[in-house]
Amino acid sequence: MFWNRTTTRSTRELASDFNQLVEEGRMLLGELRANAREQAGVRTVVDDISEKLADFQSSATSAARRGARQGADYARQADRYLRDNPWPAVAGGIIVAALASLWLAQRR
């Protein structure tokens, strides 16, 4: 489109320029629609990934909590056993200390 204010333009020229302007507008709208579709597709993919990560985090958190509960249960069982039977633990500690001192004495 050439806009020259010093010359008079015919109706055909004005209609042609207007049609060209409308076509350029249509092309821009088409590009906007295509970009919007691409962005919507990207948004859908990001939302799907976000949901999967949230599910993974939830399952990992529940597994960690289960493991912590099991560890606490084992610690309670060991504590209960040692409180009920202290002498085997004392004897075991003495044996381990004697073996460690023998091993260290041989290394020197």
Secondary structure, DSSP 8 states (H G I E B T S, - for coil): ----TTS---HHHHHHHHHHHHHHHHHHHHHHHHHHHHHHHHHHHHHHHHHHHHHHHHHHHHHHHHHHHHHHHHHHHHHHHHHH-HHHHHHHHHHHHHHHHHHHHHH-
